[in-house]
Amino acid sequence: MFAQNGVVAKDSPYAYPLLKAGIPVLVSPTHIDEFIFKEIDTYEGLKFSNIETDHEDVERAIKGIEEANPEKKE
């Protein structure tokens, strides 16, 4: 996610479902980093996705976490 700072990112409606599900969110203040993350693609088994635009990746990640941890659902 690209935001001015961590506070803005944490309050984002895009980040909320990920943070609630326990999915790590990386905040970057510059858009050029998106190109770098797309090139790298994954890190330690985690896929980089822009939560503002890659909606299918985000929904798949949330669904996977919820299926793995059904007690976390509200």
Distance bins in CASP14 RR format, pairs under 12 A and 6 or more apart:
PFRMAT RR
TARGET T0000
AUTHOR 0000-0000-0000
RMODE 2
METHOD distances of the structure
MODEL  1
1 8 0 0 0 0 1 0 0 0 0 0 0
1 9 1 0 1 0 0 0 0 0 0 0 0
1 10 0 0 0 0 1 0 0 0 0 0 0
1 11 0 0 0 0 0 1 0 0 0 0 0
1 12 1 0 0 1 0 0 0 0 0 0 0
1 13 0 0 0 0 0 1 0 0 0 0 0
1 14 1 0 0 1 0 0 0 0 0 0 0
1 15 1 0 1 0 0 0 0 0 0 0 0
1 16 0 0 0 0 0 1 0 0 0 0 0
1 18 0 0 0 0 1 0 0 0 0 0 0
1 19 0 0 0 0 0 1 0 0 0 0 0
1 23 0 0 0 0 0 1 0 0 0 0 0
1 24 0 0 0 0 0 1 0 0 0 0 0
1 25 1 0 1 0 0 0 0 0 0 0 0
1 26 1 0 0 1 0 0 0 0 0 0 0
1 27 1 0 1 0 0 0 0 0 0 0 0
1 28 1 0 0 1 0 0 0 0 0 0 0
1 29 0 0 0 0 0 1 0 0 0 0 0
1 30 0 0 0 0 0 1 0 0 0 0 0
1 31 0 0 0 0 0 1 0 0 0 0 0
1 33 0 0 0 0 0 1 0 0 0 0 0
1 34 0 0 0 0 1 0 0 0 0 0 0
1 37 0 0 0 0 0 1 0 0 0 0 0
1 48 0 0 0 0 0 1 0 0 0 0 0
1 49 0 0 0 0 1 0 0 0 0 0 0
1 50 1 0 0 1 0 0 0 0 0 0 0
1 51 1 0 1 0 0 0 0 0 0 0 0
1 52 1 0 0 1 0 0 0 0 0 0 0
1 53 0 0 0 0 0 1 0 0 0 0 0
1 54 0 0 0 0 0 1 0 0 0 0 0
1 58 0 0 0 0 0 1 0 0 0 0 0
2 8 0 0 0 0 0 1 0 0 0 0 0
2 9 0 0 0 0 1 0 0 0 0 0 0
2 12 0 0 0 0 0 1 0 0 0 0 0
2 14 0 0 0 0 0 1 0 0 0 0 0
2 15 0 0 0 0 0 1 0 0 0 0 0
2 25 0 0 0 0 0 1 0 0 0 0 0
2 26 0 0 0 0 1 0 0 0 0 0 0
2 27 1 0 0 1 0 0 0 0 0 0 0
2 28 1 0 1 0 0 0 0 0 0 0 0
2 29 1 0 0 1 0 0 0 0 0 0 0
2 30 1 0 0 1 0 0 0 0 0 0 0
2 31 1 0 1 0 0 0 0 0 0 0 0
2 32 0 0 0 0 1 0 0 0 0 0 0
2 33 1 0 0 1 0 0 0 0 0 0 0
2 34 1 0 0 1 0 0 0 0 0 0 0
2 35 0 0 0 0 0 1 0 0 0 0 0
2 37 0 0 0 0 0 1 0 0 0 0 0
2 50 1 0 0 1 0 0 0 0 0 0 0
2 51 0 0 0 0 1 0 0 0 0 0 0
2 52 1 0 0 1 0 0 0 0 0 0 0
2 53 0 0 0 0 0 1 0 0 0 0 0
3 9 1 1 0 0 0 0 0 0 0 0 0
3 10 0 0 0 0 1 0 0 0 0 0 0
3 11 0 0 0 0 1 0 0 0 0 0 0
3 12 1 0 0 1 0 0 0 0 0 0 0
3 14 0 0 0 0 1 0 0 0 0 0 0
3 15 0 0 0 0 1 0 0 0 0 0 0
3 25 0 0 0 0 1 0 0 0 0 0 0
3 26 0 0 0 0 0 1 0 0 0 0 0
3 27 1 0 1 0 0 0 0 0 0 0 0
3 28 1 0 0 1 0 0 0 0 0 0 0
3 29 1 0 0 1 0 0 0 0 0 0 0
3 30 0 0 0 0 0 1 0 0 0 0 0
3 31 0 0 0 0 0 1 0 0 0 0 0
3 33 0 0 0 0 0 1 0 0 0 0 0
3 50 0 0 0 0 0 1 0 0 0 0 0
3 51 0 0 0 0 0 1 0 0 0 0 0
3 52 0 0 0 0 1 0 0 0 0 0 0
4 10 0 0 0 0 0 1 0 0 0 0 0
4 11 0 0 0 0 0 1 0 0 0 0 0
4 12 0 0 0 0 0 1 0 0 0 0 0
4 27 0 0 0 0 1 0 0 0 0 0 0
4 28 0 0 0 0 0 1 0 0 0 0 0
4 29 1 0 0 1 0 0 0 0 0 0 0
4 30 0 0 0 0 0 1 0 0 0 0 0
5 11 0 0 0 0 0 1 0 0 0 0 0
5 12 0 0 0 0 0 1 0 0 0 0 0
5 27 1 0 0 1 0 0 0 0 0 0 0
5 28 0 0 0 0 0 1 0 0 0 0 0
5 29 1 0 0 1 0 0 0 0 0 0 0
6 12 0 0 0 0 1 0 0 0 0 0 0
6 15 0 0 0 0 1 0 0 0 0 0 0
6 19 0 0 0 0 0 1 0 0 0 0 0
6 25 0 0 0 0 1 0 0 0 0 0 0
6 26 0 0 0 0 0 1 0 0 0 0 0
6 27 1 0 1 0 0 0 0 0 0 0 0
6 28 0 0 0 0 0 1 0 0 0 0 0
6 29 0 0 0 0 1 0 0 0 0 0 0
7 15 0 0 0 0 0 1 0 0 0 0 0
7 27 0 0 0 0 1 0 0 0 0 0 0
8 14 0 0 0 0 0 1 0 0 0 0 0
8 15 0 0 0 0 1 0 0 0 0 0 0
8 27 0 0 0 0 1 0 0 0 0 0 0
8 29 0 0 0 0 1 0 0 0 0 0 0
9 15 1 0 1 0 0 0 0 0 0 0 0
9 16 0 0 0 0 0 1 0 0 0 0 0
9 18 0 0 0 0 0 1 0 0 0 0 0
9 19 0 0 0 0 1 0 0 0 0 0 0
9 25 1 0 0 1 0 0 0 0 0 0 0
9 26 0 0 0 0 1 0 0 0 0 0 0
9 27 1 0 1 0 0 0 0 0 0 0 0
9 28 0 0 0 0 1 0 0 0 0 0 0
9 29 0 0 0 0 1 0 0 0 0 0 0
9 51 0 0 0 0 1 0 0 0 0 0 0
9 52 0 0 0 0 0 1 0 0 0 0 0
10 16 0 0 0 0 1 0 0 0 0 0 0
10 18 0 0 0 0 0 1 0 0 0 0 0
10 19 1 0 0 1 0 0 0 0 0 0 0
10 20 0 0 0 0 0 1 0 0 0 0 0
10 25 0 0 0 0 1 0 0 0 0 0 0
10 27 0 0 0 0 1 0 0 0 0 0 0
11 19 0 0 0 0 0 1 0 0 0 0 0
11 27 0 0 0 0 0 1 0 0 0 0 0
12 18 0 0 0 0 1 0 0 0 0 0 0
12 19 0 0 0 0 1 0 0 0 0 0 0
12 25 0 0 0 0 1 0 0 0 0 0 0
12 27 0 0 0 0 1 0 0 0 0 0 0
12 51 0 0 0 0 1 0 0 0 0 0 0
12 52 0 0 0 0 1 0 0 0 0 0 0
13 19 0 0 0 0 0 1 0 0 0 0 0
13 20 0 0 0 0 0 1 0 0 0 0 0
13 51 0 0 0 0 1 0 0 0 0 0 0
13 52 0 0 0 0 0 1 0 0 0 0 0
13 58 0 0 0 0 0 1 0 0 0 0 0
14 23 0 0 0 0 0 1 0 0 0 0 0
14 25 0 0 0 0 1 0 0 0 0 0 0
14 27 0 0 0 0 0 1 0 0 0 0 0
14 49 0 0 0 0 0 1 0 0 0 0 0
14 50 0 0 0 0 1 0 0 0 0 0 0
14 51 1 0 1 0 0 0 0 0 0 0 0
14 52 1 0 1 0 0 0 0 0 0 0 0
14 53 0 0 0 0 1 0 0 0 0 0 0
14 54 0 0 0 0 0 1 0 0 0 0 0
14 55 0 0 0 0 1 0 0 0 0 0 0
14 58 1 0 0 1 0 0 0 0 0 0 0
14 59 0 0 0 0 0 1 0 0 0 0 0
14 62 0 0 0 0 0 1 0 0 0 0 0
15 21 0 0 0 0 0 1 0 0 0 0 0
15 22 0 0 0 0 0 1 0 0 0 0 0
15 23 0 0 0 0 1 0 0 0 0 0 0
15 24 0 0 0 0 0 1 0 0 0 0 0
15 25 1 0 1 0 0 0 0 0 0 0 0
15 26 0 0 0 0 0 1 0 0 0 0 0
15 27 0 0 0 0 1 0 0 0 0 0 0
15 50 0 0 0 0 0 1 0 0 0 0 0
15 51 1 0 0 1 0 0 0 0 0 0 0
15 52 0 0 0 0 1 0 0 0 0 0 0
15 58 0 0 0 0 1 0 0 0 0 0 0
15 62 0 0 0 0 0 1 0 0 0 0 0
16 22 0 0 0 0 0 1 0 0 0 0 0
16 23 0 0 0 0 0 1 0 0 0 0 0
16 25 0 0 0 0 1 0 0 0 0 0 0
16 51 0 0 0 0 0 1 0 0 0 0 0
16 58 0 0 0 0 0 1 0 0 0 0 0
16 62 0 0 0 0 0 1 0 0 0 0 0
17 23 0 0 0 0 1 0 0 0 0 0 0
17 25 0 0 0 0 0 1 0 0 0 0 0
17 51 0 0 0 0 1 0 0 0 0 0 0
17 55 0 0 0 0 0 1 0 0 0 0 0
17 58 1 0 0 1 0 0 0 0 0 0 0
17 59 0 0 0 0 1 0 0 0 0 0 0
17 61 0 0 0 0 1 0 0 0 0 0 0
17 62 1 0 1 0 0 0 0 0 0 0 0
17 63 0 0 0 0 0 1 0 0 0 0 0
17 65 0 0 0 0 1 0 0 0 0 0 0
17 66 0 0 0 0 0 1 0 0 0 0 0
17 72 0 0 0 0 0 1 0 0 0 0 0
17 73 0 0 0 0 0 1 0 0 0 0 0
17 74 0 0 0 0 0 1 0 0 0 0 0
18 24 0 0 0 0 1 0 0 0 0 0 0
18 25 1 0 1 0 0 0 0 0 0 0 0
18 26 0 0 0 0 0 1 0 0 0 0 0
18 27 0 0 0 0 0 1 0 0 0 0 0
18 46 0 0 0 0 0 1 0 0 0 0 0
18 49 0 0 0 0 1 0 0 0 0 0 0
18 50 0 0 0 0 0 1 0 0 0 0 0
18 51 1 0 0 1 0 0 0 0 0 0 0
18 52 0 0 0 0 0 1 0 0 0 0 0
18 54 0 0 0 0 0 1 0 0 0 0 0
18 55 0 0 0 0 0 1 0 0 0 0 0
18 57 0 0 0 0 0 1 0 0 0 0 0
18 58 1 0 0 1 0 0 0 0 0 0 0
18 59 0 0 0 0 0 1 0 0 0 0 0
18 60 0 0 0 0 0 1 0 0 0 0 0
18 61 1 0 0 1 0 0 0 0 0 0 0
18 62 1 0 0 1 0 0 0 0 0 0 0
18 63 0 0 0 0 0 1 0 0 0 0 0
18 64 0 0 0 0 0 1 0 0 0 0 0
18 65 0 0 0 0 1 0 0 0 0 0 0
18 66 0 0 0 0 0 1 0 0 0 0 0
19 25 1 0 0 1 0 0 0 0 0 0 0
19 26 0 0 0 0 0 1 0 0 0 0 0
19 27 0 0 0 0 0 1 0 0 0 0 0
19 51 0 0 0 0 0 1 0 0 0 0 0
19 58 0 0 0 0 0 1 0 0 0 0 0
19 62 0 0 0 0 0 1 0 0 0 0 0
19 65 0 0 0 0 0 1 0 0 0 0 0
20 62 0 0 0 0 1 0 0 0 0 0 0
20 65 0 0 0 0 1 0 0 0 0 0 0
20 66 0 0 0 0 0 1 0 0 0 0 0
20 69 0 0 0 0 0 1 0 0 0 0 0
20 72 0 0 0 0 1 0 0 0 0 0 0
20 73 0 0 0 0 0 1 0 0 0 0 0
20 74 0 0 0 0 1 0 0 0 0 0 0
21 51 0 0 0 0 0 1 0 0 0 0 0
21 58 0 0 0 0 1 0 0 0 0 0 0
21 59 0 0 0 0 0 1 0 0 0 0 0
21 60 0 0 0 0 0 1 0 0 0 0 0
21 61 1 0 0 1 0 0 0 0 0 0 0
21 62 1 0 1 0 0 0 0 0 0 0 0
21 63 0 0 0 0 1 0 0 0 0 0 0
21 64 0 0 0 0 1 0 0 0 0 0 0
21 65 1 0 1 0 0 0 0 0 0 0 0
21 66 1 0 0 1 0 0 0 0 0 0 0
21 67 0 0 0 0 0 1 0 0 0 0 0
21 68 0 0 0 0 1 0 0 0 0 0 0
21 69 0 0 0 0 1 0 0 0 0 0 0
21 72 1 0 0 1 0 0 0 0 0 0 0
21 73 0 0 0 0 1 0 0 0 0 0 0
21 74 0 0 0 0 0 1 0 0 0 0 0
22 46 0 0 0 0 0 1 0 0 0 0 0
22 61 0 0 0 0 1 0 0 0 0 0 0
22 62 0 0 0 0 1 0 0 0 0 0 0
22 64 0 0 0 0 0 1 0 0 0 0 0
22 65 1 0 0 1 0 0 0 0 0 0 0
22 66 0 0 0 0 0 1 0 0 0 0 0
22 68 0 0 0 0 0 1 0 0 0 0 0
22 69 0 0 0 0 1 0 0 0 0 0 0
22 72 1 0 0 1 0 0 0 0 0 0 0
23 46 0 0 0 0 1 0 0 0 0 0 0
23 47 0 0 0 0 0 1 0 0 0 0 0
23 49 0 0 0 0 1 0 0 0 0 0 0
23 51 0 0 0 0 1 0 0 0 0 0 0
23 57 0 0 0 0 0 1 0 0 0 0 0
23 58 0 0 0 0 1 0 0 0 0 0 0
23 59 0 0 0 0 0 1 0 0 0 0 0
23 60 0 0 0 0 0 1 0 0 0 0 0
23 61 1 0 1 0 0 0 0 0 0 0 0
23 62 1 0 0 1 0 0 0 0 0 0 0
23 63 0 0 0 0 0 1 0 0 0 0 0
23 64 0 0 0 0 1 0 0 0 0 0 0
23 65 1 0 0 1 0 0 0 0 0 0 0
23 66 0 0 0 0 0 1 0 0 0 0 0
23 68 0 0 0 0 0 1 0 0 0 0 0
23 69 0 0 0 0 0 1 0 0 0 0 0
23 72 0 0 0 0 0 1 0 0 0 0 0
24 43 0 0 0 0 0 1 0 0 0 0 0
24 44 0 0 0 0 0 1 0 0 0 0 0
24 45 0 0 0 0 0 1 0 0 0 0 0
24 46 1 0 0 1 0 0 0 0 0 0 0
24 47 0 0 0 0 0 1 0 0 0 0 0
24 48 0 0 0 0 0 1 0 0 0 0 0
24 49 0 0 0 0 0 1 0 0 0 0 0
24 51 0 0 0 0 0 1 0 0 0 0 0
24 61 0 0 0 0 0 1 0 0 0 0 0
24 65 0 0 0 0 0 1 0 0 0 0 0
25 46 0 0 0 0 0 1 0 0 0 0 0
25 48 0 0 0 0 0 1 0 0 0 0 0
25 49 0 0 0 0 0 1 0 0 0 0 0
25 50 0 0 0 0 0 1 0 0 0 0 0
25 51 1 0 0 1 0 0 0 0 0 0 0
25 52 0 0 0 0 0 1 0 0 0 0 0
25 58 0 0 0 0 0 1 0 0 0 0 0
25 61 0 0 0 0 0 1 0 0 0 0 0
25 62 0 0 0 0 0 1 0 0 0 0 0
26 33 0 0 0 0 1 0 0 0 0 0 0
26 34 0 0 0 0 0 1 0 0 0 0 0
26 36 0 0 0 0 0 1 0 0 0 0 0
26 37 1 0 0 1 0 0 0 0 0 0 0
26 40 0 0 0 0 0 1 0 0 0 0 0
26 43 0 0 0 0 1 0 0 0 0 0 0
26 46 0 0 0 0 1 0 0 0 0 0 0
26 47 0 0 0 0 0 1 0 0 0 0 0
26 48 1 0 0 1 0 0 0 0 0 0 0
26 49 0 0 0 0 1 0 0 0 0 0 0
26 50 0 0 0 0 0 1 0 0 0 0 0
26 51 0 0 0 0 1 0 0 0 0 0 0
27 33 0 0 0 0 1 0 0 0 0 0 0
27 37 0 0 0 0 0 1 0 0 0 0 0
27 50 0 0 0 0 0 1 0 0 0 0 0
27 51 0 0 0 0 0 1 0 0 0 0 0
27 52 0 0 0 0 0 1 0 0 0 0 0
28 34 1 0 0 1 0 0 0 0 0 0 0
28 35 0 0 0 0 0 1 0 0 0 0 0
28 36 0 0 0 0 1 0 0 0 0 0 0
28 37 1 0 0 1 0 0 0 0 0 0 0
28 48 0 0 0 0 0 1 0 0 0 0 0
28 50 0 0 0 0 1 0 0 0 0 0 0
28 51 0 0 0 0 0 1 0 0 0 0 0
28 52 0 0 0 0 0 1 0 0 0 0 0
30 36 0 0 0 0 1 0 0 0 0 0 0
30 37 0 0 0 0 0 1 0 0 0 0 0
31 37 0 0 0 0 0 1 0 0 0 0 0
31 38 0 0 0 0 0 1 0 0 0 0 0
31 50 0 0 0 0 1 0 0 0 0 0 0
31 52 0 0 0 0 0 1 0 0 0 0 0
31 53 0 0 0 0 0 1 0 0 0 0 0
32 38 0 0 0 0 0 1 0 0 0 0 0
32 39 0 0 0 0 0 1 0 0 0 0 0
33 39 0 0 0 0 0 1 0 0 0 0 0
33 40 0 0 0 0 0 1 0 0 0 0 0
33 48 0 0 0 0 1 0 0 0 0 0 0
33 50 0 0 0 0 0 1 0 0 0 0 0
34 40 0 0 0 0 0 1 0 0 0 0 0
34 48 0 0 0 0 1 0 0 0 0 0 0
34 49 0 0 0 0 0 1 0 0 0 0 0
34 50 1 0 1 0 0 0 0 0 0 0 0
34 51 0 0 0 0 0 1 0 0 0 0 0
34 52 0 0 0 0 1 0 0 0 0 0 0
34 53 0 0 0 0 1 0 0 0 0 0 0
34 54 0 0 0 0 0 1 0 0 0 0 0
35 41 0 0 0 0 0 1 0 0 0 0 0
35 48 0 0 0 0 0 1 0 0 0 0 0
35 50 0 0 0 0 0 1 0 0 0 0 0
36 43 0 0 0 0 0 1 0 0 0 0 0
36 48 0 0 0 0 1 0 0 0 0 0 0
37 43 0 0 0 0 1 0 0 0 0 0 0
37 46 0 0 0 0 0 1 0 0 0 0 0
37 47 0 0 0 0 1 0 0 0 0 0 0
37 48 1 1 0 0 0 0 0 0 0 0 0
37 49 0 0 0 0 1 0 0 0 0 0 0
37 50 1 0 0 1 0 0 0 0 0 0 0
37 51 0 0 0 0 0 1 0 0 0 0 0
37 54 0 0 0 0 0 1 0 0 0 0 0
38 47 0 0 0 0 0 1 0 0 0 0 0
38 48 1 0 0 1 0 0 0 0 0 0 0
38 49 0 0 0 0 1 0 0 0 0 0 0
38 50 0 0 0 0 1 0 0 0 0 0 0
38 53 0 0 0 0 0 1 0 0 0 0 0
38 54 0 0 0 0 1 0 0 0 0 0 0
38 57 0 0 0 0 0 1 0 0 0 0 0
39 48 0 0 0 0 1 0 0 0 0 0 0
40 46 0 0 0 0 0 1 0 0 0 0 0
40 47 0 0 0 0 1 0 0 0 0 0 0
40 48 1 0 0 1 0 0 0 0 0 0 0
40 49 0 0 0 0 0 1 0 0 0 0 0
41 47 1 0 0 1 0 0 0 0 0 0 0
41 48 1 0 0 1 0 0 0 0 0 0 0
41 49 0 0 0 0 1 0 0 0 0 0 0
41 54 0 0 0 0 0 1 0 0 0 0 0
41 57 0 0 0 0 0 1 0 0 0 0 0
42 48 1 0 0 1 0 0 0 0 0 0 0
42 49 0 0 0 0 0 1 0 0 0 0 0
42 57 0 0 0 0 0 1 0 0 0 0 0
43 49 0 0 0 0 0 1 0 0 0 0 0
45 61 0 0 0 0 0 1 0 0 0 0 0
46 57 0 0 0 0 0 1 0 0 0 0 0
46 61 0 0 0 0 1 0 0 0 0 0 0
46 65 0 0 0 0 0 1 0 0 0 0 0
47 54 0 0 0 0 1 0 0 0 0 0 0
47 56 0 0 0 0 0 1 0 0 0 0 0
47 57 1 0 0 1 0 0 0 0 0 0 0
47 58 0 0 0 0 0 1 0 0 0 0 0
47 60 0 0 0 0 1 0 0 0 0 0 0
47 61 1 0 0 1 0 0 0 0 0 0 0
48 54 0 0 0 0 1 0 0 0 0 0 0
48 57 0 0 0 0 1 0 0 0 0 0 0
48 58 0 0 0 0 0 1 0 0 0 0 0
48 61 0 0 0 0 0 1 0 0 0 0 0
49 55 0 0 0 0 1 0 0 0 0 0 0
49 56 0 0 0 0 1 0 0 0 0 0 0
49 57 1 1 0 0 0 0 0 0 0 0 0
49 58 1 0 0 1 0 0 0 0 0 0 0
49 59 0 0 0 0 0 1 0 0 0 0 0
49 60 0 0 0 0 1 0 0 0 0 0 0
49 61 1 0 0 1 0 0 0 0 0 0 0
49 62 0 0 0 0 0 1 0 0 0 0 0
50 56 0 0 0 0 0 1 0 0 0 0 0
50 57 0 0 0 0 1 0 0 0 0 0 0
50 58 0 0 0 0 1 0 0 0 0 0 0
51 57 0 0 0 0 1 0 0 0 0 0 0
51 58 1 0 1 0 0 0 0 0 0 0 0
51 59 0 0 0 0 0 1 0 0 0 0 0
51 61 0 0 0 0 1 0 0 0 0 0 0
51 62 0 0 0 0 0 1 0 0 0 0 0
52 58 0 0 0 0 1 0 0 0 0 0 0
54 60 0 0 0 0 1 0 0 0 0 0 0
54 61 0 0 0 0 1 0 0 0 0 0 0
55 61 0 0 0 0 0 1 0 0 0 0 0
55 62 0 0 0 0 0 1 0 0 0 0 0
56 62 0 0 0 0 0 1 0 0 0 0 0
56 63 0 0 0 0 0 1 0 0 0 0 0
57 63 0 0 0 0 0 1 0 0 0 0 0
57 64 0 0 0 0 0 1 0 0 0 0 0
58 64 0 0 0 0 0 1 0 0 0 0 0
58 65 0 0 0 0 0 1 0 0 0 0 0
59 65 0 0 0 0 0 1 0 0 0 0 0
59 66 0 0 0 0 0 1 0 0 0 0 0
60 66 0 0 0 0 0 1 0 0 0 0 0
60 67 0 0 0 0 0 1 0 0 0 0 0
61 67 0 0 0 0 0 1 0 0 0 0 0
61 68 0 0 0 0 0 1 0 0 0 0 0
62 68 0 0 0 0 0 1 0 0 0 0 0
62 69 0 0 0 0 0 1 0 0 0 0 0
62 72 0 0 0 0 0 1 0 0 0 0 0
62 73 0 0 0 0 0 1 0 0 0 0 0
63 69 0 0 0 0 0 1 0 0 0 0 0
63 70 0 0 0 0 0 1 0 0 0 0 0
63 73 0 0 0 0 0 1 0 0 0 0 0
64 70 0 0 0 0 0 1 0 0 0 0 0
64 72 0 0 0 0 0 1 0 0 0 0 0
64 73 0 0 0 0 0 1 0 0 0 0 0
65 71 0 0 0 0 0 1 0 0 0 0 0
65 72 1 0 0 1 0 0 0 0 0 0 0
65 73 0 0 0 0 1 0 0 0 0 0 0
66 72 1 0 0 1 0 0 0 0 0 0 0
66 73 1 0 1 0 0 0 0 0 0 0 0
66 74 0 0 0 0 0 1 0 0 0 0 0
67 73 0 0 0 0 1 0 0 0 0 0 0
END
